[in-house]
């Protein structure tokens, strides 16, 4: 199992990450599609080839081809949106907020899976990329759709653990 391989690669000084990785994936109450779509999208967003290489096959085994593609789409579109909207938000000139974005985002309107799942994955990617505007926007859509705060928190717990594992393993590779 790739998850076990990934956990075994985590050094002893980061034992909490190993335990948390097993917990957020192995003990999650999320439905399989939400769980593994979140795992895949955040593994991509983590920018770690090691983490992605280990988790993608397991995600693919637990997702339909449509959901696998949609999770990758969420990571791709949010990589663009998080930079754009985070920058717009951080600029002190409010005029940028009134300007047309002019960027294609068609996949958000037709992701090929349940919109709630796609919103959850987009939210989790936004947590890694640190875009407050996107986090607020996706969280509001999720809450309006009836998604409980516990589910939203589960997504950013997964994002935080996968990001921490990615940082740790990439650092270890450099220091080896």
Backbone bond lengths (Angstrom), bond angles and torsions (degrees), N, CA, C in turn:
res aa  C-N    CA-C-N  psi(-1)  N-CA   C-N-CA  omega(-1)  CA-C   N-CA-C  phi
1 X - - - 1.453 - - 1.529 108.72 -
2 X 1.313 116.58 129.65 1.459 122.26 -176.59 1.527 112.14 -63.41
3 X 1.312 117.41 -33.69 1.460 120.23 178.82 1.526 110.15 -61.74
4 X 1.322 117.03 -41.10 1.463 120.54 177.36 1.525 111.28 -64.62
5 X 1.317 116.79 -39.04 1.467 120.93 176.85 1.521 110.18 -61.12
6 X 1.318 116.29 -44.20 1.457 120.97 -179.44 1.527 110.14 -64.76
7 X 1.324 117.13 -44.83 1.464 120.34 178.98 1.521 111.45 -62.17
8 X 1.323 117.13 -38.72 1.470 119.54 -179.05 1.526 112.01 -69.34
9 X 1.320 117.97 -21.07 1.461 121.36 178.56 1.528 112.83 -80.59
10 X 1.319 117.54 -14.48 1.468 121.55 -178.41 1.530 108.41 -75.06
11 X 1.331 117.05 127.38 1.475 120.22 -177.61 1.530 112.39 -68.40
12 X 1.331 114.54 159.82 1.465 120.59 -177.51 1.521 113.58 -57.44
13 X 1.332 117.30 -35.82 1.467 118.95 -178.11 1.525 111.90 -65.63
14 X 1.337 117.65 -14.48 1.464 122.27 179.51 1.532 110.72 -113.99
15 X 1.330 115.09 35.48 1.468 120.55 -178.24 1.527 112.04 -55.16
16 X 1.350 116.80 -35.86 1.467 119.32 178.97 1.522 111.22 -59.46
17 X 1.334 116.65 -37.33 1.469 119.74 178.68 1.520 110.91 -65.33
18 X 1.326 116.38 -40.63 1.464 120.59 178.27 1.525 110.23 -60.15
19 X 1.329 115.86 -46.42 1.467 120.47 179.28 1.527 110.95 -64.86
20 X 1.325 115.93 -43.66 1.465 119.81 -179.62 1.519 112.55 -65.88
21 X 1.335 117.34 -37.95 1.463 120.25 178.36 1.525 110.18 -61.29
22 X 1.318 116.08 -46.40 1.465 119.54 177.45 1.508 112.17 -62.32
23 X 1.311 116.54 -36.66 1.459 121.28 -177.99 1.527 112.72 -72.89
24 X 1.337 117.49 -49.25 1.466 118.34 -175.19 1.527 112.12 -69.08
25 X 1.321 117.03 -25.20 1.467 118.90 177.17 1.524 110.64 -95.84
26 X 1.319 117.00 -48.63 1.463 120.62 -174.78 1.511 115.49 -74.69
27 X 1.325 117.57 -25.75 1.464 120.80 -176.95 1.520 112.85 -115.51
28 X 1.295 117.46 19.56 1.462 121.20 -177.28 1.519 111.27 -72.85
29 X 1.317 115.04 142.67 1.461 121.01 174.65 1.522 112.40 -90.63
30 X 1.335 116.35 -2.02 1.462 119.52 179.58 1.525 110.07 -67.43
31 X 1.333 117.22 147.05 1.470 119.38 170.98 1.538 109.32 -59.83
32 X 1.319 116.03 153.03 1.475 121.20 -175.74 1.523 113.10 -50.45
33 X 1.325 117.37 -44.21 1.466 119.23 -177.08 1.527 110.95 -65.56
34 X 1.318 117.28 -43.56 1.466 119.33 178.30 1.523 110.96 -65.11
35 X 1.318 116.70 -43.60 1.463 121.37 -179.54 1.521 111.64 -60.76
36 X 1.319 116.35 -57.17 1.463 119.48 -172.58 1.531 112.39 -74.48
37 X 1.322 117.16 -27.28 1.461 118.97 172.49 1.518 110.81 -67.27
38 X 1.330 116.69 -39.71 1.464 121.02 176.28 1.521 110.31 -65.03
39 X 1.312 116.96 -43.63 1.471 121.11 178.57 1.525 110.37 -59.68
40 X 1.318 116.98 -48.39 1.468 120.00 -178.10 1.525 111.70 -65.32
41 X 1.321 117.04 -48.78 1.470 120.08 -178.15 1.520 111.28 -60.77
42 X 1.330 117.60 -40.45 1.463 119.56 -179.42 1.525 111.94 -76.77
43 X 1.311 117.57 -29.80 1.469 119.28 174.21 1.523 110.04 -63.98
44 X 1.311 116.94 -40.36 1.471 120.82 175.88 1.526 109.45 -64.67
45 X 1.329 116.69 -47.00 1.469 121.14 -178.17 1.529 112.11 -63.94
46 X 1.315 117.66 -25.57 1.468 121.03 -179.47 1.527 112.20 -68.75
47 X 1.325 116.30 -17.55 1.465 123.15 179.36 1.531 113.57 64.76
48 X 1.298 117.31 18.56 1.459 121.49 -179.75 1.523 109.98 -101.57
49 X 1.313 115.87 114.75 1.465 119.11 179.03 1.529 110.71 -63.01
50 X 1.322 117.23 -35.09 1.460 121.12 179.78 1.530 110.64 -63.01
51 X 1.315 116.19 -50.73 1.472 120.72 -179.11 1.528 110.48 -63.26
52 X 1.313 116.58 -45.51 1.467 119.97 -179.60 1.524 111.18 -64.00
53 X 1.313 116.96 -42.96 1.471 121.26 -179.41 1.532 111.00 -60.49
54 X 1.321 117.47 -36.51 1.465 120.80 -179.03 1.526 113.14 -79.40
55 X 1.334 116.93 -37.90 1.469 120.00 -172.95 1.525 114.39 -91.28
56 X 1.316 118.40 -27.05 1.471 120.53 -176.38 1.535 113.32 -60.46
57 X 1.334 119.61 -44.69 1.472 117.98 179.76 1.536 113.06 -62.30
58 X 1.319 115.71 -37.14 1.463 118.65 178.81 1.531 110.39 -69.86
59 X 1.322 116.27 -38.61 1.465 120.01 176.03 1.528 109.76 -62.70
60 X 1.315 116.12 -43.66 1.464 119.88 -179.49 1.534 111.26 -62.46
61 X 1.319 116.41 -35.67 1.468 120.61 179.11 1.527 112.13 -70.89
62 X 1.332 116.73 -23.97 1.464 121.03 -176.82 1.527 113.94 -103.40
63 X 1.326 117.19 -0.21 1.463 121.80 -178.90 1.530 110.49 -122.07
64 X 1.308 115.56 151.48 1.463 119.29 170.20 1.523 107.15 -69.18
65 X 1.327 117.92 160.19 1.467 119.49 176.70 1.534 112.08 -56.81
66 X 1.329 117.17 -35.38 1.464 121.04 179.14 1.537 111.24 -66.55
67 X 1.319 115.88 -42.45 1.464 120.01 179.99 1.520 111.41 -69.85
68 X 1.323 117.19 -37.62 1.469 121.33 177.28 1.525 109.48 -60.87
69 X 1.320 116.55 -46.15 1.461 121.25 178.49 1.528 110.97 -64.70
70 X 1.320 117.49 -41.34 1.462 121.39 -178.69 1.526 111.59 -66.02
71 X 1.321 117.75 -37.97 1.470 120.54 177.70 1.522 110.03 -65.35
72 X 1.324 116.67 -39.97 1.473 119.84 175.69 1.524 110.02 -65.44
73 X 1.331 116.30 -38.07 1.470 120.62 177.78 1.521 111.40 -63.95
74 X 1.335 117.01 -39.49 1.465 120.51 178.48 1.524 110.08 -62.27
75 X 1.327 116.98 -43.38 1.469 120.32 178.54 1.526 110.62 -63.83
76 X 1.321 117.16 -40.05 1.466 121.02 -178.14 1.524 111.59 -67.85
77 X 1.320 117.26 -51.98 1.462 119.70 -175.60 1.520 111.36 -67.69
78 X 1.332 116.53 -35.70 1.463 118.60 -179.76 1.520 111.58 -74.21
79 X 1.305 118.19 -24.54 1.467 119.74 173.81 1.521 109.92 -60.99
80 X 1.318 116.62 -39.27 1.461 121.33 176.45 1.529 110.84 -74.65
81 X 1.326 116.52 -52.22 1.461 120.50 -175.55 1.523 112.60 -61.78
82 X 1.321 117.25 -39.03 1.457 119.19 -178.64 1.519 111.93 -63.26
83 X 1.316 117.67 -39.12 1.463 119.93 176.82 1.527 109.83 -68.18
84 X 1.326 116.97 -47.64 1.456 120.72 -177.29 1.531 111.71 -60.92
85 X 1.340 116.47 -54.44 1.459 119.68 -174.22 1.532 112.55 -74.33
86 X 1.321 117.80 -32.13 1.463 119.50 175.01 1.526 109.93 -64.14
87 X 1.322 117.26 -42.60 1.459 121.04 179.03 1.519 110.69 -64.82
88 X 1.312 116.41 -45.65 1.467 120.79 178.84 1.528 110.35 -57.97
89 X 1.315 115.44 -41.17 1.469 120.98 -179.03 1.533 111.62 -69.77
90 X 1.321 117.25 -37.48 1.460 121.06 -176.18 1.526 113.95 -77.77
91 X 1.308 116.84 -23.62 1.460 119.67 179.21 1.531 110.11 -67.70
92 X 1.309 116.48 137.09 1.468 119.33 -178.95 1.528 112.26 -76.56
93 X 1.311 118.18 -15.13 1.467 122.08 178.85 1.534 109.03 -84.37
94 X 1.322 116.67 104.25 1.469 122.18 -177.36 1.526 113.52 -64.45
95 X 1.295 117.29 -14.66 1.469 121.68 -178.97 1.530 111.11 -60.15
96 X 1.342 117.69 -31.88 1.469 120.36 179.14 1.529 111.52 -61.35
97 X 1.319 116.42 -30.90 1.462 120.91 179.32 1.513 113.68 -69.63
98 X 1.322 117.45 -15.77 1.463 120.81 179.69 1.525 111.98 -96.89
99 X 1.319 116.51 -8.63 1.470 120.31 -176.44 1.530 110.67 -83.91
100 X 1.314 114.95 147.37 1.471 121.65 177.41 1.528 109.00 -64.84
101 X 1.324 116.85 134.23 1.466 120.59 -179.95 1.530 110.53 -66.43
102 X 1.320 117.34 -45.73 1.452 120.41 179.56 1.522 113.95 68.88
103 X 1.327 116.99 23.57 1.463 121.94 178.53 1.527 109.41 -113.24
104 X 1.299 116.56 139.01 1.470 120.35 178.11 1.523 109.87 -76.08
105 X 1.333 114.28 133.05 1.460 122.13 179.89 1.523 109.52 -141.39
106 X 1.316 117.35 38.39 1.458 122.37 -174.59 1.526 113.05 -58.79
107 X 1.319 117.31 -32.71 1.457 120.41 -176.66 1.534 111.90 -61.85
108 X 1.318 117.43 -27.62 1.466 120.06 178.77 1.526 110.30 -65.46
109 X 1.318 117.23 -36.75 1.456 121.51 179.35 1.514 113.82 -77.29
110 X 1.319 116.91 -25.32 1.461 121.65 -178.70 1.524 109.62 -144.95
111 X 1.360 116.89 75.75 1.464 119.68 -174.62 1.532 115.23 -79.46
112 X 1.327 117.48 -11.80 1.465 119.79 -179.63 1.520 113.68 88.46
113 X 1.334 117.19 -0.23 1.469 123.37 175.87 1.521 107.86 -139.23
114 X 1.307 116.38 176.48 1.459 121.65 176.03 1.527 109.20 -53.69
115 X 1.334 116.23 132.20 1.467 121.43 -176.29 1.531 111.89 -60.16
116 X 1.323 117.34 -34.28 1.465 120.07 179.28 1.522 110.18 -62.65
117 X 1.314 117.32 -43.24 1.468 120.39 179.13 1.523 110.53 -61.44
118 X 1.331 116.13 -46.09 1.464 120.51 -179.68 1.532 110.77 -63.03
119 X 1.315 117.17 -40.15 1.471 121.17 177.45 1.528 110.84 -63.28
120 X 1.337 116.83 -40.45 1.461 120.92 179.18 1.525 110.52 -63.23
121 X 1.332 116.38 -43.75 1.472 120.20 179.36 1.525 110.37 -66.13
122 X 1.321 116.89 -39.81 1.466 121.07 178.01 1.523 110.61 -64.32
123 X 1.318 116.27 -39.45 1.455 121.44 176.75 1.528 110.33 -61.58
124 X 1.331 117.26 -47.07 1.469 121.27 -177.73 1.526 111.49 -63.20
125 X 1.322 117.30 -40.89 1.466 121.04 176.87 1.528 109.40 -63.90
126 X 1.311 117.39 -40.17 1.464 121.59 178.48 1.522 111.62 -63.32
127 X 1.329 116.86 -31.99 1.465 120.14 176.73 1.528 109.83 -63.81
128 X 1.314 116.95 -43.61 1.469 120.30 178.65 1.521 110.46 -65.88
129 X 1.310 116.65 -42.13 1.465 120.46 -175.73 1.531 113.24 -83.05
130 X 1.314 117.73 -6.61 1.452 122.21 172.84 1.515 116.02 67.64
131 X 1.324 116.99 38.46 1.461 119.56 177.30 1.527 109.44 -99.82
132 X 1.328 115.72 103.19 1.458 120.79 -178.83 1.508 113.44 -61.16
133 X 1.328 115.89 -38.80 1.466 119.62 179.51 1.528 111.15 -62.22
134 X 1.317 116.43 -44.52 1.466 120.96 179.68 1.523 110.92 -68.96
135 X 1.327 116.70 -39.55 1.466 119.51 177.37 1.520 110.25 -58.53
136 X 1.324 116.79 -49.81 1.468 120.17 179.48 1.522 111.78 -60.51
137 X 1.319 116.38 -44.45 1.459 120.84 -177.53 1.527 111.44 -62.14
138 X 1.335 117.19 -49.63 1.470 120.31 -177.81 1.530 111.46 -70.29
139 X 1.325 117.06 -35.92 1.465 119.65 177.99 1.516 110.36 -63.57
140 X 1.323 117.65 -40.81 1.465 121.06 179.00 1.523 111.44 -64.53
141 X 1.325 117.25 -40.96 1.467 120.49 177.91 1.526 109.71 -63.76
142 X 1.316 116.47 -43.15 1.466 120.28 179.71 1.523 111.19 -63.29
143 X 1.318 117.18 -45.68 1.463 120.83 -179.14 1.528 111.17 -65.36
144 X 1.336 117.56 -39.05 1.476 120.97 177.83 1.529 110.84 -65.60
145 X 1.327 116.82 -27.10 1.463 121.60 178.35 1.532 111.55 -83.07
146 X 1.322 117.00 0.95 1.458 120.71 177.05 1.515 114.94 92.27
147 X 1.320 117.34 10.86 1.465 120.71 -179.92 1.528 108.83 -77.07
148 X 1.316 116.20 129.33 1.465 121.77 -179.27 1.524 111.48 -70.29
149 X 1.311 115.18 154.09 1.465 121.04 177.27 1.526 111.46 -58.81
150 X 1.327 117.23 -32.80 1.461 120.98 179.79 1.525 111.20 -62.21
151 X 1.323 116.74 -36.71 1.466 121.15 178.29 1.527 109.68 -69.19
152 X 1.322 116.20 -44.18 1.464 120.61 177.97 1.524 109.57 -59.95
153 X 1.332 116.49 -45.41 1.461 119.77 179.44 1.526 111.38 -63.91
154 X 1.312 116.80 -36.68 1.468 120.20 177.76 1.526 110.27 -58.46
155 X 1.320 116.26 -40.01 1.469 120.19 179.66 1.518 111.46 -64.72
156 X 1.346 117.87 -43.26 1.455 116.85 -179.49 1.520 112.60 -79.55
157 X 1.332 118.28 -17.53 1.470 119.82 169.59 1.524 109.75 -67.93
158 X 1.322 116.18 -45.46 1.466 119.97 177.67 1.521 110.23 -59.97
159 X 1.326 116.47 -46.34 1.465 120.93 179.76 1.523 111.33 -58.80
160 X 1.329 116.71 -44.67 1.463 119.75 -177.19 1.523 111.89 -66.10
161 X 1.311 117.28 -40.18 1.464 120.17 -179.26 1.528 110.73 -70.57
162 X 1.313 117.22 -44.70 1.467 119.16 179.58 1.522 110.52 -63.18
163 X 1.315 117.97 -40.71 1.464 120.69 177.61 1.527 110.67 -63.08
164 X 1.322 118.15 -44.00 1.466 121.40 -179.71 1.527 110.99 -64.42
165 X 1.319 117.40 -40.78 1.466 120.67 177.27 1.525 109.78 -63.29
166 X 1.322 117.13 -42.94 1.462 121.14 179.24 1.518 111.62 -60.69
167 X 1.323 117.00 -47.68 1.467 121.33 179.55 1.522 110.34 -60.55
168 X 1.312 116.52 -45.25 1.465 121.32 -177.66 1.532 111.57 -64.32
169 X 1.324 116.83 -47.54 1.464 119.53 -177.89 1.535 111.53 -69.45
170 X 1.315 117.10 -36.07 1.467 119.09 177.09 1.531 110.55 -67.26
171 X 1.325 117.52 -38.19 1.466 120.78 176.74 1.517 110.63 -63.92
172 X 1.315 116.31 -43.61 1.472 120.55 179.21 1.527 110.83 -61.57
173 X 1.326 117.28 -39.30 1.476 120.89 178.78 1.515 110.72 -63.10
174 X 1.313 117.16 -39.66 1.467 120.92 179.87 1.534 110.19 -69.89
175 X 1.337 116.63 -39.57 1.458 120.52 -176.01 1.531 113.48 -80.53
176 X 1.314 116.84 -11.93 1.479 120.48 -178.09 1.523 111.98 -68.48
